[in-house]
Amino acid sequence: MTHAPDATALPTVAVVVCAYTPLRTASVLAAVAEARRQCDGPADEVVLVVDHAPALAAELALTVPEGVTVVESSGPRGLSGARNTGVAATSAEVLVFLDDDALPRPGWLAGLRAVAADPAVAVVAGAVHAAWEGGRAPRWFPAEFGWVVGCDYEGLPADGEPVRNPIGACMAVRRTALAAAGGFSTELGRVGTLPVGCEETLMGIRVRAEIPGARSPRATAFAVDHTVPAARQRLRYLLSRCWHEGRSKAQVARAAGSEAALSSERGYVARVLPRAVAREAAALVRGDAGGLARGAVLVAGLGVTASGYLAGRGAALGRTASGGEEGLGGAAPGRGTTTPAVPRPASPPDARVAPDELVSVVVCTLGRDPRLIGTLAAVLGQTHPHLELVLVDNDPASGRVTALLADPAAAALAADPRLRVVAQPVRGLSAARNAGLATARGALVAYTDDDAVPDPTWLAELLAVLRRDPSGVVALVTGRVLAAEVATAAQDWFEKAGVFDKGVVQTTWAVEGVPVPAGLGEPGHRSAFFPYTAGEVGSGNNMVFRTGALRALGGFDEALGAGSPAQGGEDLDVFRRVLLDGRVAVYSPTAVVRHFHRDTYEALRSQMRGYGVGMAAVLTKIVLGGGRPARDVLGCVPRGVWTLLAPTSTKNAKKPAEMPLALVGHELVGYLEGPVRYLQSRRAAVQRRAAVGAAAPDAGSGLRGRPVAVARA
């Protein structure tokens, strides 16, 4: 038979509750009353710490139940300072921390004592059940984000298993362990309503570092109900909380090292969140419209958290370099325009385009697709004859491009003096495009892909726009992209959805304050993130730049694009930089390129996922850069989520009813992967350069140290 633990052998307990606002007076009184009722040891204590609110402290001292001590915080303002004050005011062996809006369940302290009886246990993580105001969570709220509202979440360890991040609403720490960790860091933790945190995480890391073999189990019988008010059931709160969590994690990484600070988060991101997105995609296919919303929130939340972390790390590095120190908090993502009020000074205007202007057309290839020959023939067959065709071989060691051009069917192309082959051993579409840019002889440089076929008048129509620009302010012209064939359902879905096709109206884009020459078109639609992603401007398989302007911007970012872990986004990134350089972009529907869309569901699924990765990578790059662009991007995440989800948004309005909704789920998975992929891609860009003995490129400045071999075809 089993015996109950000897009460005399169990550790003494001190319950610390911290309060800061009279709005929670009723809940805090209920919390301390229940804590006092369950404290059955003669030396057990309940202390209520009031954080820098003397009037509230006086009121609570008159109303708390007998046996509860009220003290005022003597530490810095904030939850960490108040908790440290409570610890100093008690003497029990085990310290229990309970939020002022959490109510212990029956058996709460008994569940703790059963675990804390083991002297090797240093930290106990309780179970925190969400008590939603209104009775249930919003339909868009994913279970994996319970931590946002201070509650349990999907992916937590099972009962008895070790936990690195205890939830502060219900946790216990042995006094000797907390002393070894130096208490709670007052550089972290909530201050009033500012939704920061991570002081529990840093405490747990320090406990394990100072006490080898210390245990930190999860105890589900040590449980509370934690109130989630309506104010915390809004998307804006979730994103703000994610932002501050990311910044707090950056501070933890600075204090404890990134390996210790992010060990739990890496598993959460790598295993829990991808499964969750896949689950919500499946729910969407089954007809649960909430699945799409929850999947989008998962992606947005992870992106904002990662962005907050990157911004926090960047801010810390900046302050370290200038001799300053990183402070607490920082601006939450807020409302605001995504159009800079004052553009940076534009590059000097270019000369007017002549009728016989030489255009360098760059086509990049790995030589794997025999349709490349059709692309080359279409470029060399343009009605605008003054061109050079720069064919960039991005896998010269394979010999595939050489073999294709040696085929008798390509003899006429290979003999054309306008064709030059450039070998670029550094893999990646951006590196290949930059190689073409570096060797371009024309005042204009145009790009199309090796799976696309330009119409004969393609270049003439692009140049017609530039010739109508007397000021030289137009630095970019894009054109229409239509299907080269519609032979499968996948190609039909893609074409009808208008992913590439931007329509039949000539349109212009510029940031506020940049005048657009008359007669170049109507103002174009601006998405939620304009001009920071600028996908509405056009596609990378149909674009022409003023060569000098593109070179001045540093070319394409080699941490983005096909062939990199980021998988795409290099065209969106360069469009943004053109606009923020004070230049104008124009879309011409008469400059047509015909593209061979992915012809199987599997290939289209991979493409959609890659689009999500690329877009999220671009946004991560912007946020990492900090400043106003980062704030603007984060402030527009709610609008971006709506654009992604709403059937009537410009992104979704043209999608055919028969297009599988699961494709949206795969795109969401890509968004989820994007921030991590971008960080991987930056490292990979350096490694690719080093592998061929060249200098590593700066992000967004890929034109230096370039190994390029040029040969006649």
N, C-alpha and C positions, 0 to 999 in steps of 0.2 A: 504494500500500500504506500501511497505518497503522503508526505507530511507538508503542511504549510510552513513557509520559512519562519524561523524564530524572529519575532518582532524585535527582540533585543539585539539581534545580529545585523539587522538592516540599517543602512546608513540614514542619518538624519537628513531632512529635506528643508530647503528654504525656497519658497515660491516668490519670484520677482515679477511684478506686473508694472509696466511703465505707461503713464498717461500724459497727454499733452493738450487735450481739447475738451471743453465742457460738452461738446456734441455727443461724446461717448460716455457720459456719466452713467447712464442706466446700464450699459453693457459692462463697464468696468466694475461697477458695484456687484453685478451678477457674477462676474468672473472671480473676484476676490472672495465672495461669499462661498462659492462652490469649492474654491481652492482651500479655504479655511475648513470647510466641512470634511474634506477628504484628508486633511493633515491630522492623522491619528496618533502620531508620535509625540511624546511630551516635549521634545526639544524642537519640533517642526516650527517653521516660521512662515508668515506671509507678509511681504513688504510691498507697498504700493509707492512707486517713485513718480513724482510729478515733475515734468520737464519744463523748468523755467516758466511757471505759471502760478504765481503766489496765490492769486484769488482762488484758483481751482484747488490748490493744495489745502487752503483753509476750509473750503466747502467740503472736500472729501474727508478731511480729518473728523468732521462732525457727523458724517453719514456712513462711514465704513462699518462693517460688522465688528463685534468684539474680537480681539485677537489679531487684528490687521493693523500694521504700523504704516503710517504715511510719512514719507520723507521727501524733501525737495532735492532735485538733482544738483550736485556740486560740481559736475563735470561740464565739458562743453555742451552746448545745445545739440540735441539729437539723441537718437535711440541708443547709440553706443555709450555715450556719456551717462545717460540715465541708467543703463544696465550696470555699468561699472559702479555707480553710486549704490545701487541695490546690493551688489555683491559685498561692498565695503560695510554695509549696514547689517549684514547677517553673519552667522558663524557656522551654519550647518555644513555637512560634508558634501551634499549634492545640491547643486543650484538648478532650479527649474525656472525656465523663462516662458511666460504666458503672455500673449498679446491682449491688449485692452478690449478687443472685439472678438475674443475667442472664449468659448464656454467649455470647460472640461466635461467629458462624458463620464458616466458612472464607471468606476473602476480605473479611472485615469492614473492616480498615484499608485494604486496597487499594481497596475501594469508596469509602471516605472520601477517600483521597488524590486519586482521579480527579476528584472534585468540588471539593475544597479547593484544587486547583492554580490555580483561578480566583481572583485576588486580590479580586474583587468579592464573593465568597462570605463572609459573616460568620457565619452559623449554618447547620448542617446537621442535618436531622432524619432519623434512621435509621429502619429498619423494626424493629418490636418484635413478634415472633411469640409468641403465648401458648403456653406449655408447661403444659397443665393437669394438675395432679395427679389421677390417675385416667384420664387419656388423652383426655378430651373435656370440652367445656363442658357445664354443666347444660342440660337441654332448655328451661328457662324463661329462659335467659340470651340476650338479644338481641345480635346482632353489633355494633350501633351503640353499645353500652355497653362496648366493650373498654377504653376509657380508664379505666373504674372500677378495673380491675385492672392499670393501667399498661401496656397493650398497644395495638397498632393496632386500629382500629375502622372499621366501614363508614362511608363518607363522607369519608375522608381524601383529600387531593389525590393525583394520580398521580405517578409517579416524575419528578423534575425540576421539578415545579411548586412554587410558593412555599408555605411552611407558616408559620402564625403561632404555633402552639402545638407546639413540639417535645416529644416524650415523653422524660422525664428518664432512662429506662432506657438510652437510646442516643441521644446527641446530641453535637454538637461545636460549639465556638465559637472564633472567632479571638480571640487574647488582646487585641489592640487594641480589638476590638468589645466584649468583656466589660468591659474597663476603662472604655470610654466609657459603658457602661450602669451603672457603679458596682457591678459584681459581682452576686451573688445577694442579694435582700432577705432579711434575717434575720427580718422580720416575717411572712414566708410560708415555706412548705415543711414537709415532714413532720418531726415531732418524735417519735422512738421509733415507736410503733405508731399514733399519732394520724393518721388518714387525710386530712391536709390537703395542699395543694399550691399550684400556680399561680406558683411562683417562676420557672419557665421561661417562662411566659407574659409576666410583667412584664419579665423580662430581654429577651425578643424584641421587645417593644413599645419598650423604651428604646433598643435597638440601632438599630431603624429610625428612631426619632426623632432620634438623635444622628448617624447616618451616612446621609445621603440616598443612595439608590441601592443600599444594601446588599442583597444577595441572601440568601435563606434557603430553599434548595431541599430537597425530600425526596429521599433517596438510598436506594433499596430494596436496593442491594447492600451498603450499610453496615448490616448486620442482626445481630440477636441473638435468642436464645430466652430468654424471660422466664418464670420459674417462677410459676405461679398455685397456691398451696397450697389445700387443702380449706377452710381457715378463711376464704378470700376468695371462696369459691364459695357463699356463703349470702346470702339476700335481705337479712338484717339488715345485713351488711357493705355490700352495694350501696347501701342507703338511707343508711347512715351516711356512706359515701364521697360520695354525691351531696349530702348536707347540707353537709358540710365544703367540697366543691368550690364550692357556691353562696356560702358565707361567704367563701371565699378570693377568688372573683371579685368580691365586693363590695369587698374590700380593694384589689384591682387597679384597680377602677373609681375608688376614692378616690384612688389614687396616679397613675393615668394618664388618667382620664376615662372615662366610660361608653362613648363612641363607640369608642375604641381597645380598651377592655377586652372589649367584647361583639360586635365586628364579626364575628368568626368564629362565635360562638355563635348570632347571629341567623340566619345562613345555615343552620346545622346544625338549628335548631329549625324554620325556615320550610320547608326543602326535604327534609332527610334524614329527620327523625323522622316527618313525616306519611306519606312514602312507605313507611317501615318499618311503621307501624301498618296501612296499607292492605295491605301484603304479608302481614302476619300474619293479617289478617282473611280474605284470600283463602286462606291456608293452612288456616285453621280450616274454611272452607267445603269445602275438599278433603278434610277428615277428619283433619287434623293437629291434635290437641288441644293440642300445645305452642304453636300459634299464638296461642291465647287467652292463655296464660300470658305469652308473650313480649310480646304487645301490652299487657297490663296492666302489666308491669314497665316498659315504655317510658313509659307514662303516669305511673306512680307515680314513676319515677326523675326524669322531667322536673319533675313537681310538687314533689318534695322539693328538687331542685336550685334551682328558682326560689324556693321558700320560704326556703331557706338564704340565697340572695342577698338577698331582701327583708329577712329578719331581720338579716343583716349590715349592710345599708344603714341599717335602722332603728336598730340598735344604735350605729352610727357617728354618726348624727345626734343620738341621745340623749346620747351621750358628749360630742359637740362642744358641745351646748347646755349641758351641765353643767360644761364645762371639762376633761373627762377625755379619755383617749385610748383608741382601740379596741385591745384585746388580741388575741392569737392564739387561734384555735380557737373555743371556746364549746361548749355542751352538745350532744352528739349526740342524735338522736332515741332515746329510751329507752323502756323499759316503763313502765307506770303507768296509773292509772285515768283514764278520760275524764270522770268525774263529779267536779266540784269538791267537796272535803271540806266546805267552808264556803261556802254561797251568799252572794252579796252581799245587803245588806239589801233586803227587798222593798219595793215601793211600798206606801203605806198601803192597808189593806183598803178595798174599795168597799162601798157600801151594798147591802143585800139587794135582789135583783131583784123588782119588783112584778109581779103578774099582768098588768097593762095597760101594762107598760114600753114606752116608745117605742124602736123599733129603726130605726136608719138603715141601709138596705141600699144598698151602693155597687156599681154595675155600670159598668165602664170599657169603652170601645169606640172604634174608629176609624170605625164606621159602614159597614164593608165587608160585613158579614154580615146578610142580611135576617132571619135567625133571631133577631136581637136583639128583634124584636117579640114573639116567643114567650117570650123570657126576661122581658121587662117584664111581660107579661100574667101569667106564673106568679108573679112577685114580688107584684104587686098583688092576686093572687087568694089570698093566704095566709089560713089560718084565724085567724092572729094579726093582727088588723086595725090595730093601733097601730104603724104604720110610716110612714116616708118613704122614697121611692125616689130616690136621688141618682144620676143618669145622667151620667157624666163623659165628655164629648166630647173625645177626645185628638187630634183633628184638626179643629178647628173651621173652619179656613180652607177645607176641602174642601166643607162644606155637606151632607155625606152624612147626618149624623144628623138635621139639620133636614128633609131631604127624606123620610127614612123616617117621621118623626113626622107629616109633612104628608100622608102617604098616607091616603086615606079609610078604609082598613082599620085604621089606628091611631088613628082619631079619638077613640074612647072612652078609650084610654090617655092620649093627649095632653091630654084634658080632665080627667083625674083630678087633684085638688088635691094628692095625695100625691107627685106626680112633679115633680122639679126637675132641670133640665139645668145642669150645671156645665162651662164651657169651660176646658180645660187645654191651652194651646198647647205646653207643654214635653212633648216626646214621651217615651214610655216608660211601661210599666205601673205602675212604682213611683210615678212622678210623678203619674199619674192617680189611683192609690189614695190617695196623700197629699192630693190635692185634695179627694177625697170625704171623707176624714177631717177635713180642716180645716173643712169646712162642715157636718159632721154635727151634728144637734141632739139625737140620742138618746143615752142613757147607754150604749147598746150599738151597735156598728157591725159589720154583717155584710157579707161579700163573696161574690159569685159572678161567673161570667164570662158574656160575651155569647154563648157557644156552649153554654150549659148551661140546664137547665130544672129549677128546684126543685119538689119535691113540695108539695102544698098545706099539709102540716103541718110543713114544713121549719123555719120560725122557731119554731113552738110547741115542737118537740122540742129545738131548741138552747136555748131559754129554760128548758125544764123542767130541764135540767142545772144551769143557773146558779141557779135557784130553790131547788135542793136544797143549795146551798152557803151555810150561815149565816155562815161566816167571811169571805166575800168574797175568798178567796185564789185562786179559779179565775178566771183572766183570759182564757182562750182555750178555746173549744169548737169542735171540727171535726166533720164528719159524713161519711156514706158517699157515695161517688161511683160511680154505676153508668152503664152505657152507655145513651144515649138511643135508639140503634139499633145493630144489628149486621147491616149490609147487605153488608159486604165482608170479605175475609180479613184485611186489616190491622186493621179494627175488632175482629174476633174474637180475633186474637192479643193485642191490647192489653188487651182485657177479661179474657181468661183468665189473662194474666200478672199481673193484680191490681196494675197500676201505681198506679191511683187507689183501688181498692177495698181498704179496710183490714179488712174482715171484719164478722162479726155480733156480736162481743163488745164491750161497752162497757169502755173502758180508760182508765187515767190515767197521767200522767207528771209527775214532779217531780225535781229534783236532790236529792242526799243532804242530809238535815237539814231539808227542808221537809215538814211534816205534810200529808197528804192527807185531807180530810174523809171520814168513813165513808159508805159507800153510793153512791159515785160510780163504782165500777167496779173491775176488776182492774188490777194493775200491768201496763203495756204492755211489749211487747218492746223491747229497747234494741239498736240497731245498733252497729257497731264505733266510730262516731264520736259516739255520743250523749253529751251533748246538743248537740254543736257543729253538727250538720246537722239532726237531729231530723225527718227525712223520714217516720219512722214515725208521727208525730203526726197527719198528715193532709195535705190538699191545699189550695192557695190558692183553688180554686174553690168551697170549702164551708167557711167559717170565720166565727166571730163573736168579737169582742173586747169587753172593757170599754173604752169609748172613752177614758176618762181614763188607763187603763194604757197603751194603745197610744200615745196622745199623749205620755205621759211618757217612752216609749222612743224618741221621735223619729220614729215612723212607719216607713215602708219605705225601705230604702237605694236611692237612685236610681242607684247604680252597678251595681245588679243588676236582673234582671227582663227580661221580654220588651220589645223595643224598644231595648235597650241591647246593646253588644257582648257582655256577659256572658250574654245570652239567657234567663236564669232565675235561680233560687235565692233570690229575694227573700222567698218564703214560708218557706223553710228558715231563712233568716237571722233573720227576725222571730220564728219559733218558738223559736229558740235564745235570743234576747234575752229573751223572755217567761220562759223557764225559769230563766235565769241571774239574772233579777230576783227570784227567790225565789217565783215564782208557779206555779200548777198548770195543766196542760192536760188536757182530757178529750176523748175521741173517743166520739161517740154514733152507733151504727149506724142508729138510727131517724130521724135527720135526713138525708134523702136528697136529693141533687141528681143529675140525669141529664144526662150530658155527651155531646156529639157528638164521638166520637173521630175522629182522622185516618182518612180513608177510602181512601187510596192508599198503596202501599208507599213511594213517593217522599216523601210528606208525613210518614209515620211515621218514615222514616229521618232526615229533617231534625229531627223532634221528639226522637228518641233522642240524636242528636248534641248538640242543644241542652241536653238534660238533663245530659249529661256536662260540657259547658262550664259550666253553671250550678253544678253541684256542686263542680267544681274551683275555680270563682271564689269560692264561699263559703269553701272551705278555705284558699284563698290569702289572703283577707281576714283570716281568723283568725290565720294564721301571721304575716302582716305586722304584726298587732297585738302579737306577741311574748308574753313571759311564759309562765305555765303553760299557757294554752290552746294556744299554738303547740307547746309540747313534747308535750302530750297528743295533739294531732292527728297530729304526725309519728310519735309512738310507736305509734299505732294503724294506720299505713299497711299493715303486713303483714296485719293482720286485715281491713282494708278490701279489700285485693287478694284475699284468700281469699273474702270475701263476693261480690266481683264475679265470681270464676271458678268457685266450687264449685257444682255442680249442685244440691246439697242445701241451699244457703244460703237464707235467707228471701227474698233478692232473686230467686233463680232457680227455687225449688222449684215454683212454679205456672206457669212458662212452658210453653206447649204444645210438644210435640215438633216440630210443623210450623212453628213460628216460626223464620224464617231466622237462623242464627247470625251472618250478616253484620251484622245490626242491632247485635249486641254490639260488633263492630268499629267501627261508626260512633259508638257511645257512647264507646268508647275514644279515638277521634280527638278527640271533644269534650273528654274529660279532658285530653288533650294540649294542646289549645288554651286551656283554661280560665285558667291563670295569666296568660298574655299578654293574653287577652281582658279579664281583670279590670282590669289596669293601663290598657288602652285605655279601658275603660268609666269608670274614675274621671275620666280626662281629658275624656271625652265628656260626662259629667254636668255638669261645669263649663261646657263649651262650650254645651250645650243651655240651661242657665240664662242664660248671657251672651247667647245669641241672642235671648232675649225680654226682656232688660233687667232680669233678676232676680238676686238674690244667689245664688251657687253654694252648693249644699247640702253639709253635712258628710256623710261616709259614715255611713249609718245614722241620719242626723238630717235628714230631708227636709222639715221643716215650716216652714222660715223663708223669707222672701222669696217668697211664693207668689203668682203671678199667676192669679187665679181669677175668672171671670165667671159669675154665677149668673143664670139666667133661668127663667121659667115655660115649660113645653113648649108 
